[in-house]
Amino acid sequence: MCNVHLLRELHGIFELTKQEWAQEMADFLLKVKNQKETGELDAKKLSTCIENVKLKGEESNPIRPKEKNTSAADRSKVWHVIS
């Protein structure tokens, strides 16, 4: 995904959910682009910044445990109980 599309997605996330991390990530990407163009890119500072934004995003959207998939054998047991 190119940065333009990523920025568009982040803007949509922010507009729909008001989760600040999305706007912060968009600002971060624009800052990196600007610093790269001006030759002022500082990888250490950027690394710390992106980790902070990433943590905010993960806190706002925790990973949910996967639901157990039922196998065909499990479904047939349920069918026998019902019939």
N, C-alpha and C positions, 0 to 999 in steps of 0.2 A: 504494500500500500504506500503510495507516495504521501509526502507531508501535507499536500493540499487536501487530500481526501481524509487524512488523519485529523487535521485541524477541523474540517467540516464535521466529522463524527464527534470530536470532543465538544464542539460548539453545541451540537444537538443534544449530547448527554447533559451538558450544563443547563441548556434551556428546558429540558424535560424534567430533570431531577433536582436541579439547583445544587448538585454536588460540586463543591468548590475545587476539588482535585482536578476535575476536567478542565476548568478554566486555567488553573495553575500549570497543568501539563501543556496546554496550548501556548501559554505565555512562555514557558520554558523552551518549547520548540522554536518559537520566534526569536527568543534571546540567543539560542545556539546559532541559528541561521545568521543573525546579525553579527555575532562575535566571530563567526567563521569568515564572513565577508570582510570584516575590518581587521582581521588578524589578531584579535584579542581573546581567542579561545583559551580558556583555562580548564583543562580536563578534570583536575581535582575538585574545583568548586562545582563544576557541572555534575560530577558524579554524586556529590553529597546532595545537591539540590534535587536531582531526579529520584534518588532513593527516598527522600522525604515525601515527594509527591506520590511516588508509588505506594508508600505505606499508607498514606491518606486514602488512596483509591482502594487498597485492599481492605482497610478498616470499614469503608463505606459499603463495600461489596464483598462480604466474606464468601468463601467457597462453601457451597452447600454439599453435604455428603450425598453421594450418588444413591439413588433408590435401587433397591434390589430388583434385578430383572427376574421375572418368573420364567422358568423354562417351560417347554411344552409338556414335560412330565408333571410339573407342578400344576399347570392349568388343567390337565386331565384329571388330577386328584380332586380339584375343586369341582369339575364337571360331574364326577361320580357322586360327590356329596350332594350336589344340587338335584340330580336326577333320581 
